[in-house]
Amino acid sequence: MKTILKRIVAACCSFLLFGELMFPNLGFADNNSVNETVSVRNVGRASNNVYIPAGLKFSVELVENISSKGTKKGSQIKIRVKDNILINDVVVVEKGSLGTAYIVTARKAGGLGRKGKLEILANEVRTINGIKVPLRGGISGKGKTDGGAGAIAAAVTVVGGLFMKGTNITYQEGTSFEVEVKKDVDLGCTKENLAKAMDPNMPHGISIRTQ
């Protein structure tokens, strides 16, 4: 019996050794790959600093009326943060602070019932101490097709389709939408000096010292 057990153990060890040599990616090796994944995920993080985490969601709003008529693709517009963003009871992004967004699609209404189209994507906001917070998310929509006399004319004749008009879409000032922080944002300070770093009365910017 002991001889049989020894042979079984020897056969298992041989199989595992063969598998590790021939197929190193099948999981026969140790768990170093798991630790490497964690370390890669934390690369670039100063362990003592405070971060705004990626994936944080909050609401912003438009500060002006934006219409598919007369708006150009690629134009930059302003957005406004609707609520304070706090970390450890310290405001890091103030309610009412302005950020930027871009018009990525702008098509005015036209004949043949073509609807106006408008798409806006958020770009960034800034913390009290001036650090950029990259964002994702936005708002998009289309106008409507005229269902009145033009539609009746279209039913009578093909040429009538030329008289069908679409409508433009307009987002009013104050229109809100949800955005999300695109990646971890290092606030450049520790928990101990977070309140001081986010003091709006403290000067922020490029500092020069002379000797």
N, C-alpha and C positions, 0 to 999 in steps of 0.2 A: 504493500500500500504506500509506504514511504517513497519507494522508488517511483511509483506512478505519479505521486504528487510532485516530486522533484522534477519529473519530466514535463508535467503540465506548467509549472512555474517557469521553467526554462523556456518552454515554447512561447508563453505569453510575453516574457521579456524580449525574446528574439523578435516577436511580431511588432512590439512597440518600438524597438530600436530600428527595425527595418522601416516602419511607417514614418518615424521621425526623420530618417535619412532621405527617404525617397519622396515623402510628401510633407515637407515642413510646414505647410500652410493649413493642414487639416486639423490642427488643434492638439497634436501630440506634444508640442513644445510647451514651455512654461507660460505663465500669464503675463509676461513682460509687455505684450502688446496692449493689454488693458491699461496698464500704468502709463504707457506712452500716449494713449489716446487722451487720458486725463491731463497729462502734462502739456500736450499740444493745445488743448482747449484753454489752458490757463496761461499760455505764452503771451507775454506783453502786459500782463497784469502786475502792477506793483502791489504786493500783497497788503500793504498797509493803507492804500489809497481807497477812497470812496468812489463807487461807480454808479452811473445810471444804467440799469441792466437792459440788454437787448430784449425786444419784445414788449416793453412797457407801452401801454396804450393810453391815449388821452385825446381830448377833442380840441380842434381848432376851428376858427371861423374866418370867412372872407371879410375883408375890410372895405370892399367896394363892390358895386354891381359889375358882373362879368357876363358879356353876351357873346354868342357865337358869331354875331354880326359885328364886324370891325375889330375883332380880336385876332391877333396873329400867333401862329404856332411858334413856340420858343420864347414867348414873352414871359418875363418874370413878374409875379404879383406878390402882394403882401398877404400874410395870414396872421391871425392873432390867437394866442393861447387862451382857452376859456377858463382854466382853473389853475391854481398854484400846484406845482409839483414839489413835494417835500420828501426829504430823506432824513430820518431820525428827527422829525419835527422841525427841520430847517428847510426853508424855501430855497430851492436851487433854480427853478424856473418860475418866474412870476406870472400870475394871471394878468393878461393884457399885454404881455411882451410880444413883440412882432417877430415873425419869421418869414421865410420865403417859400414860394411854390412856383411851378412852371406850367404854362399852357402846352400840353403835348399834342392835343388835337383841337383844331378850330376850323369849322366848316360852316359857312353861312347857308341859309336856306336858299332854294332856287326853284326853277320850273320843274315840271314833271313830278311834282309832289316831293321833291328832295328836302328832307328835314335838316335843319341846322344841327350841328353836333359840337359838343364841347367836352374836353377832358382835362382835368387839372390834377397834377401830382405834387404832393408836398415835398419840399427839399430839406429845410433845416430850421431849427430855432436855436437860441443861445441861452446858456445859463447866465446867472447874475454876474459871474466872474468872467464872462465872455467866451466860454468854451462852446464850440459848435456841437449840436446834437443832430446827427443825420436821421432823416425820417423816410418812411415808406407809407403809401396809402394816398388816397385822393377821392375824387368825385367825378362822375361822368354822366352824360345824359344827352337826349335828342329832343328836338322840337316835335311838332305834329304836322300831319298832312291836312290841308284844307279840305274839309268834307262838305263844302257848300256848293255854290253854283258851278265851280270848276269841276267837281266830281260828276255833276249832272251832265255837263258838256262832254266830259270824257266818255260817259256811257253812250252818248249819241254818236260821237265821231272820234276817230283816233286822233285827229288834230286837236280835239278838245283837251287831250292830255297835256298839251303845251300850256294850257291855262291853269292847270292845277298847281297850286303853290304850297310849299311847305312853310313852316314857321321856325323862327330862330328860338333858341333856348337861352334864358337869362337866369343866372344865379344871383340872387339879391345879396346885398351887404348883410352880414350876419348869418348867412347860410353856413351850417356847421357840418363837419365830417370827422371821422375818427382816423387818427394816424398812429404809427407804431415806430418806436425807436429801432433803427436798423441794426446797430451793433453796440456793444458795451462802450460806454463813454467814461473815460478816466477824468475825474473832476480835479485832479492835480492837488489833492489835499487829503489829509487823514480825517478820521472821525473826530479827533481831538480839536482840530482847527477848522472844521467844516463851517461852523457858524461865523467865524471871522472871515473866512474866504468868501462867504456868500453875503456879507454885510454890504447892502447897496450904498452905504455911505463911504465905504472904503474905495479908494481909487483903483481901477483895474486897467491894465493895458501894458504897453511896452515900457519897461523901467530901465533907465540909464543912470549909472553911478559914476561920478568923476572922482579922481584922486588928487 
